[in-house]
Amino acid sequence: MKKILMILCLVFLNSIYAQNQLKITVAQDGNGDFKTIGEAIEAANTDTEAVLIFIKNGIYKEKLVIPSSKKGLQLKGENKEKTIITNDDYSGKPNPNSKRNFGTSDSYTLLVRADDVKISNITIQNSSCNQGQAVSLCAKGNRFVIQNAKILGCQDTLLTDGDGYYQYYENCYIEGTTDFIFGSAVAVFENCVINSTKDSYITAASTPENLEFGYVFMNCKLTADAAVTKVFLGRPWRPYAKTVFMNCNLGKHILPEGWNPWKDERFPDKTKTAFYAEYNNKGKGAKVNKRVSWSHQLTKAAAAKYTLKNIFSKDDFWKEIQ
C-alpha cells in the first residue's frame, strides 16, 4: 500500500511540474517564439520556473553556450535526424572575437556550463574535419543528461569536462576519428552506438586520481566505417584514466591489444596507474587473449559494482535517470 501511495505521489508531483514548465518554441520559419536557439537560451529564465526549449526541424548554424545561470534548462528537438545544430570552428582557426586563435576547448558547437541540463532528439555537429581538434559538444555542467541524440565530429568530438561531474549519455550515436570521447567527468554511456571513422583511438579519459569511476560503457555497440580496421578502445590522457566496457558489442575494427599506453614525457608511467577494463563483451573485437598486460578483465563480483546507483551515488543523481 505504501509503495502504491509513493507512486501516486510521484505521478502527481510530475504532473504539477509539467504544468509549471514554460515551453519556448524555436522555428526558423517564424512559426515559433524565436528563430534561433541562441535567442531562446538567452530568454529562458530558469530561476523562476522550469524551461523547455522545443526546437523544430531545421539546420541551425549556431555556436551556442548554455551559461551556468540556466540551471535545469531542457533542449528537445522535433526529430534528431532533422534537428541539427552545426558549426565549424577548430583548434588553430582565427577567432574573429579574440586576438588568439581558437583552442580545442573553445572550438565547440555547443557548450553546456549549467548544471542539470537535459538534451534530447537533437544532432550536434562540428563539421570541421582534418584541420585540427574540433569539439562538437563540450559538457561542463554537473548531472548532465543527453538522450536519443547524435554527436558528430572528427577529432575530439565530445569533451566530457568537469572533475568528478556526473554525465549520462543514453541511446546516443557518437562519431569521430581520434580521442573523440575525452575528458575528466564521470560519464556513463548506455545503449549507445560509438562509430569510428578513422584508424585511431576512441576514448582519452583524464579521470582524477581520487575517483573510483571514470568512463563506463554499458550495452553499447562499437562500429566503424568500411575502411577502418585498426582502432584502440582508448588511451590514457592523464595517469589515472579509468575506462570500462561491459556487455558491449565490439566490432572487428577493435585491435587485439585493445588499449594504447599513450607514452609521453610528462607522464611516462601511465600504464601503472590507469585502469582499463572489460566485462562480458561480444563481437569480433572482444577477444581478450591478446589484450595488453596492464588492462583488466573484471570478475563477475567486480562487475557487479558498475551500476548507475553506485556510479552516480552522490546527490541521488541515479534516481533521476531510472
Secondary structure in CASP SS format (residue, H / E / C, confidence):
PFRMAT SS
TARGET T0000
AUTHOR 0000-0000-0000
METHOD secondary structure of the structure
MODEL  1
M C 1.00
K H 1.00
K H 1.00
I H 1.00
L H 1.00
M H 1.00
I H 1.00
L H 1.00
C H 1.00
L H 1.00
V H 1.00
F H 1.00
L H 1.00
N H 1.00
S H 1.00
I H 1.00
Y H 1.00
A H 1.00
Q H 1.00
N C 1.00
Q C 1.00
L E 1.00
K E 1.00
I E 1.00
T E 1.00
V E 1.00
A C 1.00
Q C 1.00
D C 1.00
G C 1.00
N C 1.00
G C 1.00
D C 1.00
F E 1.00
K C 1.00
T C 1.00
I H 1.00
G H 1.00
E H 1.00
A H 1.00
I H 1.00
E H 1.00
A H 1.00
A C 1.00
N C 1.00
T C 1.00
D C 1.00
T C 1.00
E C 1.00
A C 1.00
V E 1.00
L E 1.00
I E 1.00
F E 1.00
I E 1.00
K C 1.00
N C 1.00
G E 1.00
I E 1.00
Y E 1.00
K E 1.00
E C 1.00
K C 1.00
L E 1.00
V E 1.00
I E 1.00
P C 1.00
S C 1.00
S C 1.00
K C 1.00
K C 1.00
G C 1.00
L C 1.00
Q E 1.00
L E 1.00
K E 1.00
G E 1.00
E C 1.00
N C 1.00
K C 1.00
E C 1.00
K C 1.00
T E 1.00
I E 1.00
I E 1.00
T E 1.00
N E 1.00
D C 1.00
D C 1.00
Y C 1.00
S C 1.00
G C 1.00
K C 1.00
P C 1.00
N C 1.00
P C 1.00
N C 1.00
S C 1.00
K C 1.00
R C 1.00
N C 1.00
F C 1.00
G C 1.00
T C 1.00
S C 1.00
D C 1.00
S C 1.00
Y C 1.00
T C 1.00
L E 1.00
L E 1.00
V E 1.00
R C 1.00
A C 1.00
D C 1.00
D C 1.00
V C 1.00
K E 1.00
I E 1.00
S E 1.00
N C 1.00
I C 1.00
T E 1.00
I E 1.00
Q E 1.00
N E 1.00
S C 1.00
S C 1.00
C C 1.00
N C 1.00
Q C 1.00
G C 1.00
Q C 1.00
A C 1.00
V C 1.00
S C 1.00
L E 1.00
C E 1.00
A E 1.00
K C 1.00
G C 1.00
N C 1.00
R C 1.00
F E 1.00
V E 1.00
I E 1.00
Q E 1.00
N C 1.00
A C 1.00
K E 1.00
I E 1.00
L E 1.00
G C 1.00
C C 1.00
Q C 1.00
D C 1.00
T C 1.00
L E 1.00
L E 1.00
T E 1.00
D C 1.00
G C 1.00
D C 1.00
G C 1.00
Y C 1.00
Y E 1.00
Q E 1.00
Y E 1.00
Y E 1.00
E E 1.00
N C 1.00
C C 1.00
Y E 1.00
I E 1.00
E E 1.00
G E 1.00
T C 1.00
T C 1.00
D C 1.00
F C 1.00
I E 1.00
F E 1.00
G E 1.00
S C 1.00
A C 1.00
V E 1.00
A E 1.00
V E 1.00
F E 1.00
E E 1.00
N C 1.00
C C 1.00
V E 1.00
I E 1.00
N E 1.00
S E 1.00
T C 1.00
K C 1.00
D C 1.00
S C 1.00
Y E 1.00
I E 1.00
T E 1.00
A E 1.00
A E 1.00
S C 1.00
T C 1.00
P C 1.00
E C 1.00
N C 1.00
L C 1.00
E C 1.00
F C 1.00
G C 1.00
Y E 1.00
V E 1.00
F E 1.00
M E 1.00
N C 1.00
C C 1.00
K E 1.00
L E 1.00
T E 1.00
A E 1.00
D C 1.00
A C 1.00
A C 1.00
V C 1.00
T C 1.00
K C 1.00
V E 1.00
F E 1.00
L E 1.00
G E 1.00
R C 1.00
P C 1.00
W C 1.00
R C 1.00
P C 1.00
Y C 1.00
A C 1.00
K E 1.00
T E 1.00
V E 1.00
F E 1.00
M E 1.00
N C 1.00
C C 1.00
N E 1.00
L E 1.00
G C 1.00
K C 1.00
H C 1.00
I E 1.00
L C 1.00
P C 1.00
E C 1.00
G C 1.00
W E 1.00
N C 1.00
P C 1.00
W C 1.00
K C 1.00
D C 1.00
E C 1.00
R C 1.00
F C 1.00
P C 1.00
D C 1.00
K H 1.00
T H 1.00
K H 1.00
T C 1.00
A C 1.00
F E 1.00
Y E 1.00
A E 1.00
E E 1.00
Y E 1.00
N C 1.00
N C 1.00
K E 1.00
G C 1.00
K C 1.00
G C 1.00
A C 1.00
K C 1.00
V C 1.00
N C 1.00
K C 1.00
R C 1.00
V C 1.00
S C 1.00
W C 1.00
S C 1.00
H E 1.00
Q E 1.00
L C 1.00
T C 1.00
K H 1.00
A H 1.00
A H 1.00
A H 1.00
A C 1.00
K C 1.00
Y C 1.00
T C 1.00
L H 1.00
K H 1.00
N H 1.00
I H 1.00
F C 1.00
S C 1.00
K H 1.00
D H 1.00
D H 1.00
F H 1.00
W H 1.00
K H 1.00
E H 1.00
I C 1.00
Q C 1.00
END
